[in-house]
């Protein structure tokens, strides 16, 4: 970015960008993060989801994820395709970026009706996974304030390290640590600590690949519950950066 403009000082052309990024605060870095959920930006993805219990027993599901982001709002729809006991289940989240208000809806085909996820329920586990409703919709970080720690390296990636504390004492976690890939602002590791300061859960983003539009996407996301010894693995099998139809993010499609 710096090299694209002439400021009259040669040093601006010689010093790398990360030097200037050193002035970023924790909250500024948090605001720039991409990859807070399984899919970011506008687009769609076909996903395999696997849950593993403490005995190693696995349950596999497949689903589609649709997202639509504008300067004013974020919308996400998750539609379960298989197995038959969850087929047709849909989860819709609608977020107004101006006031940060969010609505979450879950449609259960067995009941043939939808139910709204109340505020206190957004901290519950989503569909038997190790993700909460907040985490699967990518909105948990809005409820925390970030402090920047010393930069670290994850594998070969230079990372910002953030320590998050809840703005409200009712939040699930006492502390969250995030390692963010500096050049792409993608969180590569997130650690969630409970009120006893014990490591509760850990999320890892892996198999990062460059997409046709030039962005980077982690094709595998694992959330491991260290206390219950369970884990949930999300693997993206196919994706598109084309904006999905707005029809996906309506109550009519939710009930379809």
Number of C-alpha atoms within 10 A of each C-alpha: 6 13 12 7 9 10 11 8 8 9 9 15 15 10 12 13 14 12 8 11 12 10 9 13 15 18 16 13 19 25 13 12 17 19 20 17 15 21 24 21 18 18 19 23 20 19 23 19 20 17 21 18 15 12 8 11 9 12 12 13 18 20 21 18 20 26 26 22 16 11 8 11 16 19 23 25 24 26 21 20 19 15 13 10 12 18 17 22 23 24 27 26 23 20 19 15 14 9 9 12 10 15 14 21 18 21 21 18 17 11 8 11 11 18 12 14 18 11 11 9 14 18 18 17 15 18 13 10 22 25 22 19 22 22 19 22 27 19 16 19 18 13 13 20 16 22 17 19 15 8 14 14 14 13 8 7 14 16 24 26 24 24 19 22 19 19 11 10 10 10 17 16 22 19 20 24 20 24 25 29 22 19 12 15 19 22 24 21 21 20 19 21 18 15 13 10 12 14 17 19 23 20 22 17 20 15 11 14 12 10 12 9 9 8 11 16 22 21 19 19 22 21 22 23 21 14 11 12 14 19 23 22 19 20 20 22 12 12 18 15 17 13 14 15 11 11 10 19 21 13 13 9 12 24 16 10
